[in-house]
Amino acid sequence: MLRVSGLSAGYGSMQVLRRVSFHVEQGEIVALIGSNGAGKSTLLRTISGLHRAREGEILFGAVPIQAKKPEEIVALGLVQVPEARQLFPNMTVLENLELGGYVRGRKHAAQDLERVIALFPILGERRRQRAGTLSGGEQQMLSIGRALMCGPRLLVLDEPSMGLAPIIIEEIYRTILDLNRSGTTVLLVEQNAMGALGVAQRAYVLETGRIVLSGGAAELMEHDEVQRAYLGRDYQYKWEK
């Protein structure tokens, strides 16, 4: 569904991404983990058309998208849930969701809204409440819900666990699994390696703008370097998928 080949990007004289290559197959949850400064945000901005690549190719399905505008990429079905939610705080929950459905038009709006409310009932209860007054967990649900209103074929999640309490993180990850079971392909970009590797089938490790490790998520969870860098030497973790 998504294939990134030899992607390089940066800002001015600063090189951030160095010939990054990875792929996401239809129906998968693929995790991309890395610490702060690894280049995760630049990679997502480049995939979503917010930043231009210096070299390389990005294919979504069979369509090259590295030269397309962000709104064209969203219309194709590649939709990103941004880091730190980035909601419209003075607009209501319902208004934020309706804006997410703009590219799909009125024809799909009611059905998509019904699906989002079924997934996140709290958003239905708070539909008239301003988004900026929601809790952090509720705002993350709203950000995911807004993306789902676009009808994504590939949902890209940028640090969905950031700043959330452990019990809310668990709920968010269970939602990601539910979305995947219902047919949504997911690219999960996280510093939280524990959660990401717990739900993904495959994973990549990004360090200083390069992919340094890749493989099955369970395999990487047991990898010595991953445990030392992200999980702690004695860390053991199992997630019931």
Secondary structure as GFF3:
##gff-version 3
##sequence-region A 1 241
A	DSSP	beta_strand	2	11	.	.	.	ID=ss1
A	DSSP	beta_strand	14	24	.	.	.	ID=ss2
A	DSSP	beta_strand	29	33	.	.	.	ID=ss3
A	DSSP	alpha_helix	40	47	.	.	.	ID=ss4
A	DSSP	beta_strand	55	60	.	.	.	ID=ss5
A	DSSP	beta_strand	63	64	.	.	.	ID=ss6
A	DSSP	alpha_helix	70	76	.	.	.	ID=ss7
A	DSSP	beta_strand	78	81	.	.	.	ID=ss8
A	DSSP	alpha_helix	93	100	.	.	.	ID=ss9
A	DSSP	alpha_helix	106	119	.	.	.	ID=ss10
A	DSSP	alpha_helix	121	125	.	.	.	ID=ss11
A	DSSP	three_ten_helix	131	133	.	.	.	ID=ss12
A	DSSP	alpha_helix	136	148	.	.	.	ID=ss13
A	DSSP	beta_strand	154	158	.	.	.	ID=ss14
A	DSSP	alpha_helix	166	181	.	.	.	ID=ss15
A	DSSP	beta_strand	185	190	.	.	.	ID=ss16
A	DSSP	alpha_helix	193	199	.	.	.	ID=ss17
A	DSSP	beta_strand	202	207	.	.	.	ID=ss18
A	DSSP	beta_strand	210	216	.	.	.	ID=ss19
A	DSSP	alpha_helix	217	221	.	.	.	ID=ss20
A	DSSP	alpha_helix	224	226	.	.	.	ID=ss21
A	DSSP	pi_helix	227	231	.	.	.	ID=ss22
###
